[in-house]
Amino acid sequence: MIIKDKTEFFEALNEWEASKIPSGKPETKDPDELYLSQREAARFLRVSLPTLISWKKARKIPFYQHGRKVLFKKSEVLEAMKNSVM
């Protein structure tokens, strides 16, 4: 499989996540179980990219990193914002 852009990457990632769910259970697709890039997370939180990066470095917001790719799980970002006073 060749992935040409980030949209295809996130679709493949979401399909892979869905494939880990046992087939016996009905699939419940929660919109909060999406992964966001740094730019998407900054837009979602309505903060600047440098602000998001400083929160990431200070470990105020959970993130996943593989090489240079940084992703944020939407549900974890929302939970961090609820539990944090920034």
C-alpha positions, 0 to 999 in steps of 0.5 A: 500500500502506498500512502500519498497524503496525510488523509490516506494515512489517517484513514489507514490508521483508523482502519487499522485501529478498527481491525483490532476490535474483535469481530464478535462485538458490534463496532462503535465508532466514536468520533473522539477516537481520531488522531490529529496532527500538530496543526489539526490539534492546534486548530481544534484547540484554537491555539497557535502551533508554538503554544501547542508545541510548548504544551507538548514539551511540558507534557501538559498534553498527551501525544504519540510520536513515531520518528518525526510524526507527532499525533494527538488522540482527540479524546485524550486532548479533550480529557487533558483540557478538562483536567488542566488549568493552563 
